[in-house]
Amino acid sequence: MVKVAALSLVLSLAASICNAAKRKVPESPGSTSETTGQNVFKEFWKNYTKVWTANSTIPYYLCEWQEPTNMSDNGLQIITHFDTTNSFTLNWTFAANNSMESDFSDGIFRRYMVYQNWTCAVFRDEFWRKLTLEEQKGGLTEQNNKKRRKREKRKSTKAPKVSVKLSFTSVDYRMVFDNTKKGHVPDDCRSKYREVINTAKNYRIYKKACKMTQGPEKPFTLTVGI
């Protein structure tokens, strides 16, 4: 129960902390790869076994680093380590527009590659909340409501089709760098990160003490996502 409560807190905070200027429905970043059908994240995680978060627009963790595991043609798991001894695991699927998606019961995280070079990258993370049936029905006209009620009265042996509608909730950014470059992020990545966060508040996640982190004992570990 403690672990579930902790995860709920993390996800709740992720959905609530968002700069007011960025609450408009975003346009997906353009493709960073010219190779049709090749997801940039698949190539990225083939080349990196550990990346540190230098800066972020979300302040939850210090000494945050990500570790890919169980990668296939369709996706992978990413273990996010933080605060020296803790971690959680998300299941990601490679998706369209050079993105990755992690599916939750109440929403979907979408990650885009805004920029990358050989030693660093900038990620854009969007959270899209799944609308409840009541919320979806609330937007129907009275005429459509009558038609819906008639359909509901009809008996059918077929399983009902479930259509999930999403509502944009928040966007955050991470600037990450390769483990071999501990403490140093190239200027081009820093420049792009400052450009994309615009007026959003920036937080320094990587500090000198993080250099001593060799790997957590993992007393608190969660695996979430589908």
Phi and psi in degrees as GROMACS dihedral restraints (atoms count N, CA, C in turn):
[ dihedral_restraints ]
;  ai    aj    ak    al  type     phi  dphi    fc
    3     4     5     6     1   -63.3    20    10
    4     5     6     7     1   -42.2    20    10
    6     7     8     9     1   -64.8    20    10
    7     8     9    10     1   -42.4    20    10
    9    10    11    12     1   -64.4    20    10
   10    11    12    13     1   -40.8    20    10
   12    13    14    15     1   -64.0    20    10
   13    14    15    16     1   -38.9    20    10
   15    16    17    18     1   -65.1    20    10
   16    17    18    19     1   -41.6    20    10
   18    19    20    21     1   -65.0    20    10
   19    20    21    22     1   -41.6    20    10
   21    22    23    24     1   -60.5    20    10
   22    23    24    25     1   -38.9    20    10
   24    25    26    27     1   -64.1    20    10
   25    26    27    28     1   -43.7    20    10
   27    28    29    30     1   -60.0    20    10
   28    29    30    31     1   -48.0    20    10
   30    31    32    33     1   -68.1    20    10
   31    32    33    34     1   -35.6    20    10
   33    34    35    36     1   -64.6    20    10
   34    35    36    37     1   -43.0    20    10
   36    37    38    39     1   -65.6    20    10
   37    38    39    40     1   -39.7    20    10
   39    40    41    42     1   -62.0    20    10
   40    41    42    43     1   -34.1    20    10
   42    43    44    45     1   -80.8    20    10
   43    44    45    46     1   -23.3    20    10
   45    46    47    48     1   -95.6    20    10
   46    47    48    49     1   -30.6    20    10
   48    49    50    51     1   -86.0    20    10
   49    50    51    52     1   108.9    20    10
   51    52    53    54     1  -156.9    20    10
   52    53    54    55     1   130.9    20    10
   54    55    56    57     1   -59.5    20    10
   55    56    57    58     1   134.6    20    10
   57    58    59    60     1   -59.1    20    10
   58    59    60    61     1   -32.7    20    10
   60    61    62    63     1   -70.4    20    10
   61    62    63    64     1   -12.5    20    10
   63    64    65    66     1  -109.9    20    10
   64    65    66    67     1    15.0    20    10
   66    67    68    69     1   -85.1    20    10
   67    68    69    70     1     2.2    20    10
   69    70    71    72     1   -73.9    20    10
   70    71    72    73     1   148.8    20    10
   72    73    74    75     1   -60.8    20    10
   73    74    75    76     1   122.5    20    10
   75    76    77    78     1   -83.0    20    10
   76    77    78    79     1   157.3    20    10
   78    79    80    81     1   -90.6    20    10
   79    80    81    82     1   137.5    20    10
   81    82    83    84     1   -66.3    20    10
   82    83    84    85     1   138.0    20    10
   84    85    86    87     1   -59.3    20    10
   85    86    87    88     1   150.9    20    10
   87    88    89    90     1   -69.3    20    10
   88    89    90    91     1   162.9    20    10
   90    91    92    93     1   -63.8    20    10
   91    92    93    94     1   139.4    20    10
   93    94    95    96     1  -104.4    20    10
   94    95    96    97     1    10.0    20    10
   96    97    98    99     1  -130.8    20    10
   97    98    99   100     1   137.4    20    10
   99   100   101   102     1   -91.0    20    10
  100   101   102   103     1    -3.8    20    10
  102   103   104   105     1   -87.7    20    10
  103   104   105   106     1   111.8    20    10
  105   106   107   108     1   -61.8    20    10
  106   107   108   109     1   131.1    20    10
  108   109   110   111     1    81.2    20    10
  109   110   111   112     1    -0.7    20    10
  111   112   113   114     1  -105.7    20    10
  112   113   114   115     1   116.5    20    10
  114   115   116   117     1   -78.2    20    10
  115   116   117   118     1   130.0    20    10
  117   118   119   120     1   -64.7    20    10
  118   119   120   121     1   -28.8    20    10
  120   121   122   123     1   -71.1    20    10
  121   122   123   124     1   -31.9    20    10
  123   124   125   126     1   -62.8    20    10
  124   125   126   127     1   -43.6    20    10
  126   127   128   129     1   -69.1    20    10
  127   128   129   130     1   -38.9    20    10
  129   130   131   132     1   -59.9    20    10
  130   131   132   133     1   -49.0    20    10
  132   133   134   135     1   -78.4    20    10
  133   134   135   136     1    -9.6    20    10
  135   136   137   138     1   -73.3    20    10
  136   137   138   139     1   -28.1    20    10
  138   139   140   141     1   -96.6    20    10
  139   140   141   142     1   -15.9    20    10
  141   142   143   144     1  -124.7    20    10
  142   143   144   145     1   129.9    20    10
  144   145   146   147     1  -101.5    20    10
  145   146   147   148     1    -9.7    20    10
  147   148   149   150     1  -165.3    20    10
  148   149   150   151     1   125.3    20    10
  150   151   152   153     1  -128.5    20    10
  151   152   153   154     1   141.3    20    10
  153   154   155   156     1   -96.9    20    10
  154   155   156   157     1   148.5    20    10
  156   157   158   159     1   -90.6    20    10
  157   158   159   160     1   116.5    20    10
  159   160   161   162     1   -81.7    20    10
  160   161   162   163     1   -51.5    20    10
  162   163   164   165     1  -139.7    20    10
  163   164   165   166     1   157.6    20    10
  165   166   167   168     1  -157.8    20    10
  166   167   168   169     1   160.5    20    10
  168   169   170   171     1   -92.9    20    10
  169   170   171   172     1     4.2    20    10
  171   172   173   174     1  -119.2    20    10
  172   173   174   175     1   130.0    20    10
  174   175   176   177     1   -98.7    20    10
  175   176   177   178     1    20.0    20    10
  177   178   179   180     1   -66.2    20    10
  178   179   180   181     1   -41.6    20    10
  180   181   182   183     1  -121.0    20    10
  181   182   183   184     1   153.3    20    10
  183   184   185   186     1  -111.7    20    10
  184   185   186   187     1   157.5    20    10
  186   187   188   189     1    50.9    20    10
  187   188   189   190     1    49.7    20    10
  189   190   191   192     1   -87.9    20    10
  190   191   192   193     1   129.2    20    10
  192   193   194   195     1  -141.4    20    10
  193   194   195   196     1   149.8    20    10
  195   196   197   198     1  -115.4    20    10
  196   197   198   199     1   141.9    20    10
  198   199   200   201     1  -131.9    20    10
  199   200   201   202     1   118.5    20    10
  201   202   203   204     1   -79.1    20    10
  202   203   204   205     1   148.5    20    10
  204   205   206   207     1  -155.3    20    10
  205   206   207   208     1   159.1    20    10
  207   208   209   210     1    52.3    20    10
  208   209   210   211     1    46.3    20    10
  210   211   212   213     1   -81.2    20    10
  211   212   213   214     1   138.7    20    10
  213   214   215   216     1  -131.0    20    10
  214   215   216   217     1  -172.3    20    10
  216   217   218   219     1   -68.3    20    10
  217   218   219   220     1   -22.7    20    10
  219   220   221   222     1   -99.9    20    10
  220   221   222   223     1   -18.5    20    10
  222   223   224   225     1   173.2    20    10
  223   224   225   226     1  -162.3    20    10
  225   226   227   228     1  -164.4    20    10
  226   227   228   229     1   172.5    20    10
  228   229   230   231     1  -105.4    20    10
  229   230   231   232     1   143.8    20    10
  231   232   233   234     1  -124.4    20    10
  232   233   234   235     1   121.2    20    10
  234   235   236   237     1   -90.9    20    10
  235   236   237   238     1   121.6    20    10
  237   238   239   240     1  -101.7    20    10
  238   239   240   241     1   114.3    20    10
  240   241   242   243     1   -95.0    20    10
  241   242   243   244     1   145.0    20    10
  243   244   245   246     1  -156.4    20    10
  244   245   246   247     1   158.5    20    10
  246   247   248   249     1    49.3    20    10
  247   248   249   250     1    37.4    20    10
  249   250   251   252     1    74.2    20    10
  250   251   252   253     1   -46.7    20    10
  252   253   254   255     1  -120.5    20    10
  253   254   255   256     1     3.8    20    10
  255   256   257   258     1  -116.6    20    10
  256   257   258   259     1   162.1    20    10
  258   259   260   261     1  -162.3    20    10
  259   260   261   262     1   159.2    20    10
  261   262   263   264     1  -145.2    20    10
  262   263   264   265     1   157.5    20    10
  264   265   266   267     1  -120.8    20    10
  265   266   267   268     1   132.4    20    10
  267   268   269   270     1  -115.8    20    10
  268   269   270   271     1   141.6    20    10
  270   271   272   273     1   -93.0    20    10
  271   272   273   274     1   123.5    20    10
  273   274   275   276     1  -116.4    20    10
  274   275   276   277     1   143.5    20    10
  276   277   278   279     1  -115.4    20    10
  277   278   279   280     1   132.7    20    10
  279   280   281   282     1   -66.9    20    10
  280   281   282   283     1   130.6    20    10
  282   283   284   285     1  -127.2    20    10
  283   284   285   286     1  -176.9    20    10
  285   286   287   288     1   -68.6    20    10
  286   287   288   289     1   164.4    20    10
  288   289   290   291     1    58.8    20    10
  289   290   291   292     1    35.4    20    10
  291   292   293   294     1    53.8    20    10
  292   293   294   295     1    49.2    20    10
  294   295   296   297     1  -125.1    20    10
  295   296   297   298     1   172.9    20    10
  297   298   299   300     1  -127.5    20    10
  298   299   300   301     1   152.1    20    10
  300   301   302   303     1  -130.9    20    10
  301   302   303   304     1   140.7    20    10
  303   304   305   306     1  -123.4    20    10
  304   305   306   307     1   119.9    20    10
  306   307   308   309     1   -96.2    20    10
  307   308   309   310     1   129.0    20    10
  309   310   311   312     1  -119.0    20    10
  310   311   312   313     1   169.0    20    10
  312   313   314   315     1   -64.8    20    10
  313   314   315   316     1   -30.0    20    10
  315   316   317   318     1  -110.2    20    10
  316   317   318   319     1     2.2    20    10
  318   319   320   321     1   176.3    20    10
  319   320   321   322     1  -175.6    20    10
  321   322   323   324     1  -132.5    20    10
  322   323   324   325     1   131.4    20    10
  324   325   326   327     1   -91.3    20    10
  325   326   327   328     1   131.1    20    10
  327   328   329   330     1  -119.6    20    10
  328   329   330   331     1   130.9    20    10
  330   331   332   333     1  -118.0    20    10
  331   332   333   334     1   132.3    20    10
  333   334   335   336     1  -120.1    20    10
  334   335   336   337     1   149.4    20    10
  336   337   338   339     1   -91.2    20    10
  337   338   339   340     1   106.5    20    10
  339   340   341   342     1   -78.5    20    10
  340   341   342   343     1   -37.6    20    10
  342   343   344   345     1  -161.1    20    10
  343   344   345   346     1   149.2    20    10
  345   346   347   348     1  -158.2    20    10
  346   347   348   349     1   150.8    20    10
  348   349   350   351     1  -131.9    20    10
  349   350   351   352     1  -157.2    20    10
  351   352   353   354     1   -77.4    20    10
  352   353   354   355     1   -13.8    20    10
  354   355   356   357     1  -127.9    20    10
  355   356   357   358     1    -6.4    20    10
  357   358   359   360     1  -152.8    20    10
  358   359   360   361     1   168.5    20    10
  360   361   362   363     1  -158.4    20    10
  361   362   363   364     1   161.3    20    10
  363   364   365   366     1  -122.7    20    10
  364   365   366   367     1   123.7    20    10
  366   367   368   369     1  -103.8    20    10
  367   368   369   370     1   146.0    20    10
  369   370   371   372     1  -115.2    20    10
  370   371   372   373     1   121.1    20    10
  372   373   374   375     1  -111.8    20    10
  373   374   375   376     1   122.5    20    10
  375   376   377   378     1  -112.8    20    10
  376   377   378   379     1   142.0    20    10
  378   379   380   381     1  -114.8    20    10
  379   380   381   382     1   124.4    20    10
  381   382   383   384     1  -114.1    20    10
  382   383   384   385     1   117.0    20    10
  384   385   386   387     1   -81.3    20    10
  385   386   387   388     1   139.6    20    10
  387   388   389   390     1   -81.0    20    10
  388   389   390   391     1   125.3    20    10
  390   391   392   393     1   -73.3    20    10
  391   392   393   394     1   141.5    20    10
  393   394   395   396     1   -73.3    20    10
  394   395   396   397     1   164.9    20    10
  396   397   398   399     1   -61.0    20    10
  397   398   399   400     1   -37.3    20    10
  399   400   401   402     1   -63.6    20    10
  400   401   402   403     1   -40.2    20    10
  402   403   404   405     1   -67.3    20    10
  403   404   405   406     1   -38.6    20    10
  405   406   407   408     1   -68.3    20    10
  406   407   408   409     1   -39.5    20    10
  408   409   410   411     1   -70.2    20    10
  409   410   411   412     1   -26.1    20    10
  411   412   413   414     1   -63.5    20    10
  412   413   414   415     1   -21.6    20    10
  414   415   416   417     1   -91.9    20    10
  415   416   417   418     1     2.2    20    10
  417   418   419   420     1   -82.6    20    10
  418   419   420   421     1   149.3    20    10
  420   421   422   423     1   -78.4    20    10
  421   422   423   424     1   165.7    20    10
  423   424   425   426     1   -62.0    20    10
  424   425   426   427     1   -37.3    20    10
  426   427   428   429     1   -63.8    20    10
  427   428   429   430     1   -42.5    20    10
  429   430   431   432     1   -68.5    20    10
  430   431   432   433     1   -32.9    20    10
  432   433   434   435     1   -63.4    20    10
  433   434   435   436     1   -39.1    20    10
  435   436   437   438     1   -64.5    20    10
  436   437   438   439     1   -43.5    20    10
  438   439   440   441     1   -62.9    20    10
  439   440   441   442     1   -40.1    20    10
  441   442   443   444     1   -63.7    20    10
  442   443   444   445     1   -42.7    20    10
  444   445   446   447     1   -64.0    20    10
  445   446   447   448     1   -36.6    20    10
  447   448   449   450     1   -64.6    20    10
  448   449   450   451     1   -41.3    20    10
  450   451   452   453     1   -65.1    20    10
  451   452   453   454     1   -36.8    20    10
  453   454   455   456     1   -67.2    20    10
  454   455   456   457     1   -25.8    20    10
  456   457   458   459     1   -76.2    20    10
  457   458   459   460     1   -25.3    20    10
  459   460   461   462     1   -72.5    20    10
  460   461   462   463     1   134.8    20    10
  462   463   464   465     1   -82.2    20    10
  463   464   465   466     1   139.9    20    10
  465   466   467   468     1  -147.5    20    10
  466   467   468   469     1   140.6    20    10
  468   469   470   471     1   -89.3    20    10
  469   470   471   472     1    -7.9    20    10
  471   472   473   474     1   -80.4    20    10
  472   473   474   475     1   144.6    20    10
  474   475   476   477     1   -68.8    20    10
  475   476   477   478     1   137.0    20    10
  477   478   479   480     1   -67.0    20    10
  478   479   480   481     1   143.2    20    10
  480   481   482   483     1   -81.3    20    10
  481   482   483   484     1   133.2    20    10
  483   484   485   486     1  -104.3    20    10
  484   485   486   487     1   119.2    20    10
  486   487   488   489     1  -110.5    20    10
  487   488   489   490     1   115.1    20    10
  489   490   491   492     1   -92.9    20    10
  490   491   492   493     1   124.5    20    10
  492   493   494   495     1  -106.2    20    10
  493   494   495   496     1   142.4    20    10
  495   496   497   498     1  -114.6    20    10
  496   497   498   499     1   150.7    20    10
  498   499   500   501     1  -127.9    20    10
  499   500   501   502     1   125.0    20    10
  501   502   503   504     1   -62.6    20    10
  502   503   504   505     1   133.1    20    10
  504   505   506   507     1  -115.1    20    10
  505   506   507   508     1   -50.1    20    10
  507   508   509   510     1  -157.9    20    10
  508   509   510   511     1   162.9    20    10
  510   511   512   513     1  -137.8    20    10
  511   512   513   514     1   137.6    20    10
  513   514   515   516     1  -137.6    20    10
  514   515   516   517     1   162.7    20    10
  516   517   518   519     1  -128.0    20    10
  517   518   519   520     1   148.4    20    10
  519   520   521   522     1  -131.7    20    10
  520   521   522   523     1   137.6    20    10
  522   523   524   525     1  -109.7    20    10
  523   524   525   526     1   118.8    20    10
  525   526   527   528     1  -117.3    20    10
  526   527   528   529     1   158.7    20    10
  528   529   530   531     1  -143.9    20    10
  529   530   531   532     1   156.6    20    10
  531   532   533   534     1   -64.6    20    10
  532   533   534   535     1   145.4    20    10
  534   535   536   537     1   -60.1    20    10
  535   536   537   538     1   -27.8    20    10
  537   538   539   540     1   -73.2    20    10
  538   539   540   541     1   -11.2    20    10
  540   541   542   543     1  -112.6    20    10
  541   542   543   544     1    42.5    20    10
  543   544   545   546     1   -50.5    20    10
  544   545   546   547     1   123.5    20    10
  546   547   548   549     1    83.8    20    10
  547   548   549   550     1    -3.6    20    10
  549   550   551   552     1  -127.5    20    10
  550   551   552   553     1   122.4    20    10
  552   553   554   555     1  -117.2    20    10
  553   554   555   556     1   124.8    20    10
  555   556   557   558     1   -56.9    20    10
  556   557   558   559     1   151.8    20    10
  558   559   560   561     1   -61.6    20    10
  559   560   561   562     1   -33.2    20    10
  561   562   563   564     1   -65.1    20    10
  562   563   564   565     1   -37.9    20    10
  564   565   566   567     1   -68.8    20    10
  565   566   567   568     1   -41.8    20    10
  567   568   569   570     1   -60.8    20    10
  568   569   570   571     1   -42.3    20    10
  570   571   572   573     1   -63.9    20    10
  571   572   573   574     1   -44.1    20    10
  573   574   575   576     1   -66.6    20    10
  574   575   576   577     1   -39.9    20    10
  576   577   578   579     1   -61.2    20    10
  577   578   579   580     1   -46.7    20    10
  579   580   581   582     1   -61.6    20    10
  580   581   582   583     1   -35.6    20    10
  582   583   584   585     1   -66.4    20    10
  583   584   585   586     1   -46.2    20    10
  585   586   587   588     1   -77.8    20    10
  586   587   588   589     1   -30.0    20    10
  588   589   590   591     1   -75.1    20    10
  589   590   591   592     1   -20.5    20    10
  591   592   593   594     1    56.4    20    10
  592   593   594   595     1  -117.2    20    10
  594   595   596   597     1   -96.1    20    10
  595   596   597   598     1     2.1    20    10
  597   598   599   600     1   -64.1    20    10
  598   599   600   601     1   148.9    20    10
  600   601   602   603     1   -70.9    20    10
  601   602   603   604     1   135.6    20    10
  603   604   605   606     1  -103.0    20    10
  604   605   606   607     1   141.6    20    10
  606   607   608   609     1  -126.3    20    10
  607   608   609   610     1   137.1    20    10
  609   610   611   612     1   -86.1    20    10
  610   611   612   613     1   115.9    20    10
  612   613   614   615     1   -96.2    20    10
  613   614   615   616     1   -39.4    20    10
  615   616   617   618     1   -91.3    20    10
  616   617   618   619     1   126.3    20    10
  618   619   620   621     1  -129.8    20    10
  619   620   621   622     1   172.1    20    10
  621   622   623   624     1   -55.8    20    10
  622   623   624   625     1   -36.3    20    10
  624   625   626   627     1   -63.3    20    10
  625   626   627   628     1   -23.0    20    10
  627   628   629   630     1   -67.0    20    10
  628   629   630   631     1   -23.4    20    10
  630   631   632   633     1   -61.0    20    10
  631   632   633   634     1   -24.5    20    10
  633   634   635   636     1   -83.8    20    10
  634   635   636   637     1    -6.9    20    10
  636   637   638   639     1   -77.9    20    10
  637   638   639   640     1   113.7    20    10
  639   640   641   642     1  -102.2    20    10
  640   641   642   643     1   -11.4    20    10
  642   643   644   645     1   146.8    20    10
  643   644   645   646     1   136.8    20    10
  645   646   647   648     1   -79.7    20    10
  646   647   648   649     1   157.3    20    10
  648   649   650   651     1   -78.8    20    10
  649   650   651   652     1   -17.7    20    10
  651   652   653   654     1    59.6    20    10
  652   653   654   655     1    54.4    20    10
  654   655   656   657     1   -71.3    20    10
  655   656   657   658     1   -23.8    20    10
  657   658   659   660     1  -120.6    20    10
  658   659   660   661     1   109.1    20    10
  660   661   662   663     1  -135.4    20    10
  661   662   663   664     1   133.2    20    10
  663   664   665   666     1  -129.3    20    10
  664   665   666   667     1   144.8    20    10
  666   667   668   669     1  -122.8    20    10
  667   668   669   670     1   118.8    20    10
  669   670   671   672     1  -132.7    20    10
  670   671   672   673     1   167.6    20    10
  672   673   674   675     1    99.9    20    10
  673   674   675   676     1   167.0    20    10
